Amino acid sequence: MIVCRNHRSRISLAFLLASTALCASPALAQSANSASDATQVGDIIVTAQKREERASETPLSLSVLTGEALQAAGATQLADFAATVPSLSFTSNGVGQGQVNLRGVTTGLNVGSTVGIYVDEVPYGSSTSFAGAAQLALDVGLFDLDRVEVLRGPQGTLYGASTMGGLLKYVTKAPDPTRFGGGLRAGVSTTAHGGIGYDLAAAVNAPFAGDTAAVRLNGFYTEDGGFVDNRLSGVEDVNQSKVYGGRGDLLFNPTDALSIRLTGFAQEIERDGSGSVDFIGATGRPVDSEYDQRRFDEPFAQSFRLASAVIDYDFGPVQLTSITSYQTSDVDYVTDVSALYVPLLGGFGLALGSTPLVKAVNTDKFTQEARLAGSVGAFDWIVGGFYTREKSFQLQTLPATDPTGAPFPLNLLTAELPSLYEETAAFGTLTWHVTDRLDLSGGLRYATNDQTYEQNASGLLGGPAPKRSSNENVTTYLANARYRLTDRSIGYLRYATGYRPGGPNMVLNDPVTGNPLAPPTFDSDSLESYEAGYKASTADGRFSVDAGVYYIDWQDLQIVALRNGVGVVANASSAAIKGAELTVTARPTSALSLVAAASFLDAELDADSPDLGGLKGDTLPDSPNVTVALSADYGFSLGGYDADVGATVRYVDDRVSSFDLSAGTPQHALPDYTTVDLRAGIDLNGVRAQVYVRNLFDEFGELSATTSFSVAGGPIQITPLRPRTVGLTLTKRF
């Protein structure tokens, strides 16, 4: 590592998080994959376990957000809904540049992703620590989605590597061969201390070839008003962003047994600057004002492309599913590291004015999964295979200037970092229906991966290192017991394991012995999760509860450590995470919906970790002990039109950004915060008008903090909660 650092849309977003009490809202066009009998509250269908089943009967902790709920809340990106999901924490430096954590499985700046991200059946992003995937979580434009599924707890058996904390799954609307339809959406918003935002989107579903085929096309454009001003460049609202793109989706059903779905997805993200602000570490006060920064330009751009083919064939007793995908991700961004390197290099006699770190990260990823599913007597089973080939290239440069602004004559750093990751895996699950009420399930996945990584670097801060390679075999396990206490309630026990791949280390060799100055490889880290849960709803679906408790044993934590002045990936000690989650939903009348969702978390080191600067018992970063979301929505008639109003109150407990004894990233306390969101809507002859206010009282909440610059006397960079935002959205369906 070179540089370290069906009731109407009145249903609330928080209400739709209650996986056991969900209500289907009208869509732009009904999904071809939706279950036709899913009409009662609580009968939403999910594919969390790679087969269709009711969320209320899935033996794992699960939240579901429907596309209609996201639209009603004015959500256009991940940050808009992340805080509403129990046990999910999200750190961000701006749209497209964020890190997702679930159940406290994080050491702060993650080496590799601990939460998997899927678009339908396709895994997104690099599986390794070499392409920055952990900090580049996919920000999908939230339009024309069927739902977002958030699976908490390790998913290593069915979904593989880098799903230790859980999985975030974007499920798009499938083409519908039975009807023509579509929709339009237009929105505008304004953010306190900032600018105006715009949102335009359209979708159309067109059947053809009788009722055997359909095409679905959509496009979206979102311009997010910024709210951070750069005092150095004089640019206001420097963190404003643009997210635009579209999907093309073809579905063919030439026979009752065969289904072929071909999808192309393209998305662009552009941002002029970062969304963090500068604070003084010693006082905890802003350098200028709360929403100001002093930086050289920090633009960000991402270009994402995905093509996939999903083939389903029903042989009768056995169903075959094949998923083939190819994706590319090209990210270019700049981080101003002047606050750290200008004073540090000044101590060696180098007079510098600025040191922008310029990164270009490219990943080409091919995946192939094939699986068979069937039933024999009292047994349901799935067996499958998975292959991925990921070729990544990272370019880092440090084009410094002198105090006059002229280019610095010496090369500080130019580094080319190519890497290759190949993984082959086999997996299977077996469910035994012991009785009408008791089910026992087990599963395992065996994976082998091969990696190479090379450092071609030059300059004062870098040097070449030989190509390194690694090979690793990992097995993950799953065991479930589910008992149907009544027709509307289940209790379950779940044991699951997960891991992140190990890999080669970029370390120099000793010039005398020729041996690496640090271990040439680092090991995978792994965890074991023990969970017990209860899901229940009344017969009429007006009341439901979803509760769970869990314990996680996390071993060999992957971290960045300093070895002989070089940043390398190392394995630290262990951590223990204990937690509980609770969602209670009530609909005392057909017009009123109430929900309370809470998570309780105790995540700490289980042993001393000198590389982290942490001692046994220290809290893991970015892990609030308590989060709560309370929501109420009420529907009524206004002048003969359906209308609704709603409110959500969210509380996030205080957190820490690092560890107390960390030398490179000093500790910073992130205070607790509370926000209030309001919404109101009315249906006017087929046009839905929705008004929303997020962060009504303009609370300044600290989402995350980067403290590495304070080592050299620079500021702490804090990413704040978006200030009060007021928006209007108009939606037309046809």
VEXLUMRO-925517 format. One record per residue (C-alpha): x, z, y; residue number from 1. Coordinates in steps of 0.5 Angstrom, whole numbers, always signed. Example, Ala and Ser with C-alpha at 12.3 -4.5 7.8 and 13.67 -1.06 7.14 Angstrom:
2
ATOM    c1    c3    c2   i
ATOM   +25   +16    -9   1
ATOM   +27   +14    -2   2
***
This chain:
734
ATOM    c1    c3    c2   i
ATOM    +0    +0    +0   1
ATOM    +3    -2    +7   2
ATOM    -1    +2   +12   3
ATOM    -5    +8   +10   4
ATOM   -11   +10   +14   5
ATOM  -104    -2    -5   6
ATOM  -105    +1    +1   7
ATOM  -103    -2    +8   8
ATOM   -96    -2   +11   9
ATOM   -97    +5   +14  10
ATOM   -93    +7    +8  11
ATOM   -87   +11   +11  12
ATOM   -80    +9    +9  13
ATOM   -79   +16    +6  14
ATOM   -85   +16    +2  15
ATOM   -83   +10    -1  16
ATOM   -77   +14    -3  17
ATOM   -81   +18    -8  18
ATOM   -80   +14   -14  19
ATOM   -86   +17   -18  20
ATOM   -91   +16   -12  21
ATOM   -90    +9   -10  22
ATOM   -95    +4    -7  23
ATOM   -95    -4    -8  24
ATOM   -96    -7    -1  25
ATOM   -97   -14    +0  26
ATOM   -91   -19    +0  27
ATOM   -90   -25    +3  28
ATOM   -91   -28    -4  29
ATOM   -92   -24   -10  30
ATOM   -85   -24   -15  31
ATOM   -86   -28   -21  32
ATOM   -82   -22   -25  33
ATOM   -87   -16   -22  34
ATOM   -92   -13   -27  35
ATOM   -99   -15   -26  36
ATOM  -101    -8   -28  37
ATOM   -97    -4   -24  38
ATOM  -103    -2   -19  39
ATOM  -103    +5   -19  40
ATOM   -99   +10   -15  41
ATOM   -93   +11   -19  42
ATOM   -93    +5   -23  43
ATOM   -87    +1   -19  44
ATOM   -83    -3   -24  45
ATOM   -75    -3   -24  46
ATOM   -70    -5   -28  47
ATOM   -65    +0   -27  48
ATOM   -63    +0   -35  49
ATOM   -63    -7   -35  50
ATOM   -70    -8   -38  51
ATOM   -77    -7   -34  52
ATOM   -80    +0   -34  53
ATOM   -84    +4   -29  54
ATOM   -80    +8   -24  55
ATOM   -84   +15   -26  56
ATOM   -81   +14   -33  57
ATOM   -74   +12   -32  58
ATOM   -70   +18   -35  59
ATOM   -65   +18   -29  60
ATOM   -65   +20   -22  61
ATOM   -67   +14   -18  62
ATOM   -70   +12   -11  63
ATOM   -74    +6    -9  64
ATOM   -75    +3    -2  65
ATOM   -79    -3    -2  66
ATOM   -78    -9    +3  67
ATOM   -85    -8    +6  68
ATOM   -82    +0    +8  69
ATOM   -76    -3   +10  70
ATOM   -79    -8   +15  71
ATOM   -84    -2   +17  72
ATOM   -78    +2   +19  73
ATOM   -75    -4   +23  74
ATOM   -69    -3   +18  75
ATOM   -64    -9   +18  76
ATOM   -58    -7   +15  77
ATOM   -55    -1   +11  78
ATOM   -54    +4   +16  79
ATOM   -62    +4   +18  80
ATOM   -64    +7   +11  81
ATOM   -58   +10    +8  82
ATOM   -59   +17   +11  83
ATOM   -66   +17    +8  84
ATOM   -64   +17    +1  85
ATOM   -62   +24    -2  86
ATOM   -55   +25    -4  87
ATOM   -53   +18    -1  88
ATOM   -48   +19    +5  89
ATOM   -45   +13    +9  90
ATOM   -39   +12   +13  91
ATOM   -38    +6   +18  92
ATOM   -34    +3   +23  93
ATOM   -39    -2   +25  94
ATOM   -44    -7   +21  95
ATOM   -40   -10   +15  96
ATOM   -35    -5   +15  97
ATOM   -38    +2   +11  98
ATOM   -37    +6    +5  99
ATOM   -42    +8    +1 100
ATOM   -42   +15    -3 101
ATOM   -47   +18    -8 102
ATOM   -47   +25   -10 103
ATOM   -41   +27    -7 104
ATOM   -36   +23   -11 105
ATOM   -31   +22    -5 106
ATOM   -24   +24    -3 107
ATOM   -26   +21    +4 108
ATOM   -22   +14    +5 109
ATOM   -24   +12    -2 110
ATOM   -18    +8    -6 111
ATOM   -23    +4    -9 112
ATOM   -31    +4    -9 113
ATOM   -34   +10   -13 114
ATOM   -41    +6   -12 115
ATOM   -43    +0   -15 116
ATOM   -47    -6   -11 117
ATOM   -51   -11   -14 118
ATOM   -55   -17   -11 119
ATOM   -60   -18   -17 120
ATOM   -56   -18   -23 121
ATOM   -49   -20   -20 122
ATOM   -44   -15   -18 123
ATOM   -41   -15   -11 124
ATOM   -34   -15    -9 125
ATOM   -27   -13   -12 126
ATOM   -27    -8   -18 127
ATOM   -20    -6   -15 128
ATOM   -16    -2   -10 129
ATOM   -12    -8    -7 130
ATOM   -18   -12    -3 131
ATOM   -21    -6    +1 132
ATOM   -28    -7    -3 133
ATOM   -29    +1    -2 134
ATOM   -29    +0    +6 135
ATOM   -33    -7    +6 136
ATOM   -39    -5    +3 137
ATOM   -44   -11    +3 138
ATOM   -49   -11    +9 139
ATOM   -54   -15    +6 140
ATOM   -59   -18   +11 141
ATOM   -66   -14    +9 142
ATOM   -71   -19    +9 143
ATOM   -75   -22    +4 144
ATOM   -73   -17    -1 145
ATOM   -77   -14    -6 146
ATOM   -74    -7    -6 147
ATOM   -67    -3    -6 148
ATOM   -66    +1   -12 149
ATOM   -61    +7   -11 150
ATOM   -59   +10   -18 151
ATOM   -56   +16   -18 152
ATOM   -50   +19   -23 153
ATOM   -45   +15   -27 154
ATOM   -48    +8   -29 155
ATOM   -41    +6   -33 156
ATOM   -44    +4   -39 157
ATOM   -49    -1   -37 158
ATOM   -46    -3   -30 159
ATOM   -38    -2   -32 160
ATOM   -33    +0   -27 161
ATOM   -33    +3   -20 162
ATOM   -40    +6   -21 163
ATOM   -38   +13   -22 164
ATOM   -43   +16   -16 165
ATOM   -48   +11   -18 166
ATOM   -51    +4   -16 167
ATOM   -54    +1   -10 168
ATOM   -58    -5   -12 169
ATOM   -61   -11    -8 170
ATOM   -67   -14   -11 171
ATOM   -69   -20    -8 172
ATOM   -76   -24    -8 173
ATOM   -76   -29   -14 174
ATOM   -80   -35   -13 175
ATOM   -87   -36   -15 176
ATOM   -90   -42   -19 177
ATOM   -97   -40   -18 178
ATOM   -98   -40   -10 179
ATOM   -95   -43    -4 180
ATOM   -94   -38    +1 181
ATOM   -89   -35    +6 182
ATOM   -88   -31   +13 183
ATOM   -85   -31   +19 184
ATOM   -82   -25   +23 185
ATOM   -79   -23   +30 186
ATOM   -77   -17   +33 187
ATOM   -74   -14   +39 188
ATOM   -70    -7   +40 189
ATOM   -67    -4   +46 190
ATOM   -62    +2   +45 191
ATOM   -60    +8   +49 192
ATOM   -53    +7   +53 193
ATOM   -53    +0   +50 194
ATOM   -56    -7   +50 195
ATOM   -62   -11   +47 196
ATOM   -63   -13   +40 197
ATOM   -66   -19   +37 198
ATOM   -69   -21   +30 199
ATOM   -72   -27   +27 200
ATOM   -73   -29   +20 201
ATOM   -77   -34   +16 202
ATOM   -79   -35    +9 203
ATOM   -83   -40    +5 204
ATOM   -85   -40    -3 205
ATOM   -87   -47    -5 206
ATOM   -89   -49   -13 207
ATOM   -88   -56   -16 208
ATOM   -88   -59   -22 209
ATOM   -95   -56   -24 210
ATOM   -94   -48   -25 211
ATOM   -88   -49   -28 212
ATOM   -83   -49   -22 213
ATOM   -82   -46   -15 214
ATOM   -77   -46   -10 215
ATOM   -76   -40    -5 216
ATOM   -72   -41    +2 217
ATOM   -71   -36    +7 218
ATOM   -67   -35   +13 219
ATOM   -65   -29   +18 220
ATOM   -61   -28   +24 221
ATOM   -60   -21   +27 222
ATOM   -57   -19   +33 223
ATOM   -56   -12   +34 224
ATOM   -55    -9   +41 225
ATOM   -49    -5   +42 226
ATOM   -48    +2   +45 227
ATOM   -40    +3   +45 228
ATOM   -36    +1   +52 229
ATOM   -29    +0   +51 230
ATOM   -26    +3   +58 231
ATOM   -19    -1   +56 232
ATOM   -22    -8   +56 233
ATOM   -28    -7   +60 234
ATOM   -33   -10   +55 235
ATOM   -39    -6   +55 236
ATOM   -43    -6   +48 237
ATOM   -37    -8   +45 238
ATOM   -40    -6   +38 239
ATOM   -46   -11   +38 240
ATOM   -46   -15   +32 241
ATOM   -49   -21   +29 242
ATOM   -52   -22   +22 243
ATOM   -55   -29   +20 244
ATOM   -55   -33   +13 245
ATOM   -60   -35    +8 246
ATOM   -62   -36    +1 247
ATOM   -64   -42    -3 248
ATOM   -68   -40   -10 249
ATOM   -70   -44   -15 250
ATOM   -74   -42   -21 251
ATOM   -76   -46   -27 252
ATOM   -80   -44   -33 253
ATOM   -81   -51   -37 254
ATOM   -84   -47   -43 255
ATOM   -87   -40   -44 256
ATOM   -80   -38   -47 257
ATOM   -75   -40   -42 258
ATOM   -74   -38   -35 259
ATOM   -68   -41   -31 260
ATOM   -67   -38   -24 261
ATOM   -61   -41   -20 262
ATOM   -60   -38   -13 263
ATOM   -55   -39    -7 264
ATOM   -54   -34    -2 265
ATOM   -50   -34    +4 266
ATOM   -49   -29   +10 267
ATOM   -44   -29   +16 268
ATOM   -43   -22   +20 269
ATOM   -39   -22   +27 270
ATOM   -37   -16   +31 271
ATOM   -33   -16   +37 272
ATOM   -31    -9   +37 273
ATOM   -31    -3   +33 274
ATOM   -37    +3   +33 275
ATOM   -33    +9   +34 276
ATOM   -31   +13   +40 277
ATOM   -25   +17   +42 278
ATOM   -25   +24   +42 279
ATOM   -20   +29   +43 280
ATOM   -18   +33   +37 281
ATOM   -16   +40   +40 282
ATOM   -22   +41   +44 283
ATOM   -27   +36   +41 284
ATOM   -29   +33   +47 285
ATOM   -30   +26   +49 286
ATOM   -24   +23   +52 287
ATOM   -28   +19   +57 288
ATOM   -36   +20   +55 289
ATOM   -39   +20   +49 290
ATOM   -40   +13   +48 291
ATOM   -33   +10   +50 292
ATOM   -27    +8   +47 293
ATOM   -20    +6   +49 294
ATOM   -18    +0   +45 295
ATOM   -15    -7   +44 296
ATOM   -19   -12   +42 297
ATOM   -22   -10   +35 298
ATOM   -26   -16   +32 299
ATOM   -29   -16   +25 300
ATOM   -32   -22   +21 301
ATOM   -34   -23   +14 302
ATOM   -36   -30   +11 303
ATOM   -40   -28    +4 304
ATOM   -42   -34    -1 305
ATOM   -46   -32    -8 306
ATOM   -48   -37   -13 307
ATOM   -52   -35   -19 308
ATOM   -55   -37   -25 309
ATOM   -60   -33   -29 310
ATOM   -63   -36   -36 311
ATOM   -68   -32   -40 312
ATOM   -70   -34   -47 313
ATOM   -75   -31   -51 314
ATOM   -73   -32   -59 315
ATOM   -79   -27   -61 316
ATOM   -76   -21   -64 317
ATOM   -70   -22   -59 318
ATOM   -69   -24   -52 319
ATOM   -63   -27   -49 320
ATOM   -61   -26   -42 321
ATOM   -55   -30   -39 322
ATOM   -52   -29   -32 323
ATOM   -47   -33   -29 324
ATOM   -44   -32   -22 325
ATOM   -39   -34   -17 326
ATOM   -38   -31   -10 327
ATOM   -33   -31    -5 328
ATOM   -32   -26    +1 329
ATOM   -27   -28    +7 330
ATOM   -26   -22   +12 331
ATOM   -22   -22   +18 332
ATOM   -21   -16   +22 333
ATOM   -17   -12   +27 334
ATOM   -15    -5   +28 335
ATOM   -12    -2   +34 336
ATOM    -6    +3   +31 337
ATOM    -3    +3   +38 338
ATOM    -5   +11   +38 339
ATOM    -1   +12   +32 340
ATOM    +5    +7   +32 341
ATOM    +7    +6   +39 342
ATOM    +9   +14   +40 343
ATOM   +12   +14   +33 344
ATOM   +16    +8   +34 345
ATOM   +18   +10   +41 346
ATOM   +22   +16   +38 347
ATOM   +26   +11   +34 348
ATOM   +28    +7   +41 349
ATOM   +23    +2   +40 350
ATOM   +19    +1   +47 351
ATOM   +12    -2   +45 352
ATOM    +5    -3   +49 353
ATOM    +1    -5   +43 354
ATOM    +1    -5   +35 355
ATOM    -6    -9   +33 356
ATOM    -6    -9   +25 357
ATOM    -9   -16   +23 358
ATOM   -12   -16   +16 359
ATOM   -15   -22   +12 360
ATOM   -18   -21    +6 361
ATOM   -20   -26    +1 362
ATOM   -23   -25    -6 363
ATOM   -26   -30   -11 364
ATOM   -30   -27   -16 365
ATOM   -33   -30   -23 366
ATOM   -37   -26   -27 367
ATOM   -41   -28   -34 368
ATOM   -45   -23   -37 369
ATOM   -50   -24   -44 370
ATOM   -54   -19   -47 371
ATOM   -59   -19   -53 372
ATOM   -65   -14   -53 373
ATOM   -70   -13   -58 374
ATOM   -74    -8   -62 375
ATOM   -74    -6   -69 376
ATOM   -79    -1   -72 377
ATOM   -78    +5   -68 378
ATOM   -72    +3   -64 379
ATOM   -70    -1   -58 380
ATOM   -63    -4   -57 381
ATOM   -59    -8   -52 382
ATOM   -52   -11   -54 383
ATOM   -48   -15   -49 384
ATOM   -41   -17   -47 385
ATOM   -38   -18   -40 386
ATOM   -33   -22   -37 387
ATOM   -30   -22   -29 388
ATOM   -24   -25   -26 389
ATOM   -22   -23   -19 390
ATOM   -17   -27   -15 391
ATOM   -16   -23    -8 392
ATOM   -11   -24    -3 393
ATOM    -9   -20    +3 394
ATOM    -5   -21    +9 395
ATOM    -3   -16   +14 396
ATOM    +1   -17   +20 397
ATOM    +3   -12   +26 398
ATOM    +4   -17   +32 399
ATOM    +6   -12   +37 400
ATOM    +7   -13   +44 401
ATOM   +12   -10   +49 402
ATOM   +10    -5   +55 403
ATOM    +9   -12   +59 404
ATOM    +4   -15   +54 405
ATOM    +9   -20   +52 406
ATOM   +10   -21   +45 407
ATOM   +15   -16   +42 408
ATOM   +21   -20   +39 409
ATOM   +22   -17   +33 410
ATOM   +17   -17   +26 411
ATOM   +15   -10   +25 412
ATOM   +11   -13   +19 413
ATOM    +8   -19   +15 414
ATOM    +6   -18    +8 415
ATOM    +2   -22    +3 416
ATOM    -1   -18    -2 417
ATOM    -4   -23    -8 418
ATOM    -7   -19   -14 419
ATOM   -11   -21   -20 420
ATOM   -16   -17   -24 421
ATOM   -19   -19   -31 422
ATOM   -24   -15   -35 423
ATOM   -27   -16   -41 424
ATOM   -32   -11   -44 425
ATOM   -38   -10   -49 426
ATOM   -43    -5   -49 427
ATOM   -50    -3   -52 428
ATOM   -55    +2   -52 429
ATOM   -60    +4   -57 430
ATOM   -67    +8   -56 431
ATOM   -70   +12   -62 432
ATOM   -77   +13   -61 433
ATOM   -77   +19   -65 434
ATOM   -85   +21   -64 435
ATOM   -90   +18   -59 436
ATOM   -87   +23   -54 437
ATOM   -80   +24   -56 438
ATOM   -74   +19   -54 439
ATOM   -67   +19   -56 440
ATOM   -62   +14   -53 441
ATOM   -55   +13   -54 442
ATOM   -50    +8   -51 443
ATOM   -43    +6   -50 444
ATOM   -38    +1   -47 445
ATOM   -31    -1   -49 446
ATOM   -27    -5   -43 447
ATOM   -20    -8   -43 448
ATOM   -17   -10   -36 449
ATOM   -11   -13   -34 450
ATOM    -8   -13   -27 451
ATOM    -2   -16   -23 452
ATOM    +0   -14   -16 453
ATOM    +5   -17   -12 454
ATOM    +8   -15    -5 455
ATOM   +11   -20    -1 456
ATOM   +13   -17    +6 457
ATOM   +18   -17   +11 458
ATOM   +19   -13   +18 459
ATOM   +22    -7   +20 460
ATOM   +16    -3   +16 461
ATOM   +15    -7   +10 462
ATOM   +20   -10    +5 463
ATOM   +19   -14    -2 464
ATOM   +17   -11    -8 465
ATOM   +17   -14   -15 466
ATOM   +11   -16   -18 467
ATOM    +8   -11   -22 468
ATOM    +2   -11   -28 469
ATOM    -2    -6   -32 470
ATOM    -7    -6   -38 471
ATOM   -12    -1   -39 472
ATOM   -17    +0   -44 473
ATOM   -23    +5   -42 474
ATOM   -29    +7   -46 475
ATOM   -35   +10   -43 476
ATOM   -41   +14   -46 477
ATOM   -49   +15   -45 478
ATOM   -54   +20   -48 479
ATOM   -61   +21   -46 480
ATOM   -67   +25   -49 481
ATOM   -73   +24   -46 482
ATOM   -80   +28   -47 483
ATOM   -87   +26   -45 484
ATOM   -90   +33   -43 485
ATOM   -96   +29   -41 486
ATOM   -99   +22   -40 487
ATOM   -96   +23   -33 488
ATOM   -90   +27   -34 489
ATOM   -83   +27   -37 490
ATOM   -77   +32   -38 491
ATOM   -70   +29   -39 492
ATOM   -63   +31   -41 493
ATOM   -58   +26   -39 494
ATOM   -50   +25   -40 495
ATOM   -46   +20   -37 496
ATOM   -39   +18   -36 497
ATOM   -36   +13   -31 498
ATOM   -29   +11   -28 499
ATOM   -25    +7   -23 500
ATOM   -20    +2   -26 501
ATOM   -13    +4   -26 502
ATOM    -7    -1   -24 503
ATOM    +0    -3   -22 504
ATOM    +3    +1   -16 505
ATOM    +7    -3   -10 506
ATOM   +13    +1   -10 507
ATOM   +20    -1    -9 508
ATOM   +26    +0   -14 509
ATOM   +32    +5   -13 510
ATOM   +38    +0   -11 511
ATOM   +43    +4   -16 512
ATOM   +38    +5   -22 513
ATOM   +34    -1   -21 514
ATOM   +28    +4   -23 515
ATOM   +21    +5   -19 516
ATOM   +22   +10   -14 517
ATOM   +15   +12   -16 518
ATOM   +11   +11   -23 519
ATOM   +10    +3   -23 520
ATOM    +2    +4   -25 521
ATOM    -3    +9   -23 522
ATOM    -9   +11   -28 523
ATOM   -16   +11   -28 524
ATOM   -20   +17   -26 525
ATOM   -26   +19   -29 526
ATOM   -32   +23   -29 527
ATOM   -37   +26   -34 528
ATOM   -44   +28   -31 529
ATOM   -49   +33   -34 530
ATOM   -56   +32   -31 531
ATOM   -63   +35   -33 532
ATOM   -69   +32   -29 533
ATOM   -77   +33   -29 534
ATOM   -82   +27   -26 535
ATOM   -89   +28   -26 536
ATOM   -96   +26   -22 537
ATOM  -103   +28   -22 538
ATOM  -108   +23   -26 539
ATOM  -110   +20   -19 540
ATOM  -103   +19   -17 541
ATOM  -105   +24   -11 542
ATOM   -99   +29   -12 543
ATOM   -92   +28   -15 544
ATOM   -86   +31   -16 545
ATOM   -79   +28   -18 546
ATOM   -73   +34   -19 547
ATOM   -67   +34   -22 548
ATOM   -60   +38   -23 549
ATOM   -53   +36   -25 550
ATOM   -46   +38   -26 551
ATOM   -40   +33   -25 552
ATOM   -33   +34   -28 553
ATOM   -29   +29   -24 554
ATOM   -21   +28   -27 555
ATOM   -15   +25   -24 556
ATOM   -18   +23   -17 557
ATOM   -15   +17   -15 558
ATOM   -12   +18    -8 559
ATOM    -7   +15    -3 560
ATOM    +0   +19    -3 561
ATOM    +7   +18    +0 562
ATOM   +13   +17    -4 563
ATOM   +19   +16    -1 564
ATOM   +16   +14    +5 565
ATOM   +12    +9    +2 566
ATOM    +4    +9    +1 567
ATOM    +2    +9    -6 568
ATOM    -4   +10   -11 569
ATOM    -3   +17   -15 570
ATOM    -8   +21   -19 571
ATOM    -9   +28   -16 572
ATOM   -12   +34   -19 573
ATOM   -20   +35   -21 574
ATOM   -26   +36   -17 575
ATOM   -33   +40   -19 576
ATOM   -39   +38   -16 577
ATOM   -46   +41   -17 578
ATOM   -52   +39   -14 579
ATOM   -60   +39   -14 580
ATOM   -65   +33   -12 581
ATOM   -72   +34   -10 582
ATOM   -78   +29    -8 583
ATOM   -85   +32    -7 584
ATOM   -90   +27    -5 585
ATOM   -98   +28    -3 586
ATOM  -104   +24    -1 587
ATOM  -109   +29    +0 588
ATOM  -113   +23    +3 589
ATOM  -113   +16    +2 590
ATOM  -111   +15    +9 591
ATOM  -105   +21    +9 592
ATOM   -99   +21    +6 593
ATOM   -94   +26    +6 594
ATOM   -87   +27    +3 595
ATOM   -81   +32    +3 596
ATOM   -74   +29    +0 597
ATOM   -68   +34    +0 598
ATOM   -61   +34    -4 599
ATOM   -57   +40    -5 600
ATOM   -50   +39    -6 601
ATOM   -43   +43    -7 602
ATOM   -37   +39    -8 603
ATOM   -30   +42    -8 604
ATOM   -23   +41   -11 605
ATOM   -23   +44   -18 606
ATOM   -15   +45   -17 607
ATOM   -10   +45   -12 608
ATOM    -8   +38   -10 609
ATOM    -2   +38    -5 610
ATOM    -2   +30    -4 611
ATOM    -9   +31    -1 612
ATOM    -7   +37    +3 613
ATOM   -13   +41    -1 614
ATOM   -13   +47    -5 615
ATOM   -18   +50   -10 616
ATOM   -25   +51    -8 617
ATOM   -24   +46    -2 618
ATOM   -30   +42    +0 619
ATOM   -30   +34    -1 620
ATOM   -30   +30    +5 621
ATOM   -37   +27    +8 622
ATOM   -41   +31    +3 623
ATOM   -46   +35    +6 624
ATOM   -49   +41    +3 625
ATOM   -56   +40    +5 626
ATOM   -60   +34    +7 627
ATOM   -68   +34    +8 628
ATOM   -73   +28   +10 629
ATOM   -80   +30   +12 630
ATOM   -85   +25   +13 631
ATOM   -92   +24   +15 632
ATOM   -96   +17   +15 633
ATOM  -104   +17   +17 634
ATOM  -108   +10   +17 635
ATOM  -114    +9   +21 636
ATOM  -119    +4   +24 637
ATOM  -118    +2   +31 638
ATOM  -123    -3   +34 639
ATOM  -124    -6   +27 640
ATOM  -117    -7   +25 641
ATOM  -113    -3   +20 642
ATOM  -108    +1   +24 643
ATOM  -103    +7   +22 644
ATOM   -98   +12   +25 645
ATOM   -92   +16   +22 646
ATOM   -86   +20   +23 647
ATOM   -80   +22   +20 648
ATOM   -75   +28   +21 649
ATOM   -68   +28   +18 650
ATOM   -63   +33   +17 651
ATOM   -56   +33   +15 652
ATOM   -52   +39   +14 653
ATOM   -45   +40   +17 654
ATOM   -39   +36   +13 655
ATOM   -31   +36   +14 656
ATOM   -27   +29   +15 657
ATOM   -21   +31   +11 658
ATOM   -18   +37    +8 659
ATOM   -15   +43   +11 660
ATOM    -7   +42   +10 661
ATOM    -7   +34   +10 662
ATOM    -1   +32   +14 663
ATOM    -3   +25   +15 664
ATOM   -11   +26   +16 665
ATOM   -12   +33   +20 666
ATOM   -18   +36   +19 667
ATOM   -24   +35   +23 668
ATOM   -31   +39   +22 669
ATOM   -37   +34   +23 670
ATOM   -43   +38   +26 671
ATOM   -50   +38   +23 672
ATOM   -55   +34   +26 673
ATOM   -63   +33   +26 674
ATOM   -67   +26   +28 675
ATOM   -74   +24   +29 676
ATOM   -77   +17   +28 677
ATOM   -84   +15   +30 678
ATOM   -87    +9   +28 679
ATOM   -94    +6   +29 680
ATOM   -97    -1   +27 681
ATOM  -104    -5   +27 682
ATOM  -106   -11   +23 683
ATOM  -109   -16   +28 684
ATOM  -112   -22   +24 685
ATOM  -106   -23   +19 686
ATOM  -101   -21   +24 687
ATOM   -98   -15   +23 688
ATOM   -95   -11   +30 689
ATOM   -90    -5   +29 690
ATOM   -87    -1   +34 691
ATOM   -82    +4   +32 692
ATOM   -77    +9   +35 693
ATOM   -71   +12   +31 694
ATOM   -67   +18   +34 695
ATOM   -73   +20   +39 696
ATOM   -69   +25   +42 697
ATOM   -62   +21   +43 698
ATOM   -59   +26   +38 699
ATOM   -51   +25   +38 700
ATOM   -49   +26   +31 701
ATOM   -42   +25   +28 702
ATOM   -43   +20   +22 703
ATOM   -35   +20   +20 704
ATOM   -28   +21   +23 705
ATOM   -22   +18   +23 706
ATOM   -16   +23   +25 707
ATOM   -10   +20   +23 708
ATOM    -8   +18   +30 709
ATOM    -8   +25   +32 710
ATOM    -2   +26   +28 711
ATOM    +2   +22   +34 712
ATOM    -2   +25   +39 713
ATOM    -8   +20   +39 714
ATOM   -15   +21   +39 715
ATOM   -20   +23   +34 716
ATOM   -24   +16   +32 717
ATOM   -31   +19   +31 718
ATOM   -37   +14   +29 719
ATOM   -43   +16   +32 720
ATOM   -51   +16   +30 721
ATOM   -54   +10   +33 722
ATOM   -57   +13   +40 723
ATOM   -65   +12   +41 724
ATOM   -67    +5   +39 725
ATOM   -74    +3   +41 726
ATOM   -77    -4   +37 727
ATOM   -82    -8   +36 728
ATOM   -83   -13   +30 729
ATOM   -89   -18   +29 730
ATOM   -90   -21   +22 731
ATOM   -94   -26   +20 732
ATOM   -96   -28   +13 733
ATOM   -99   -34   +10 734
***
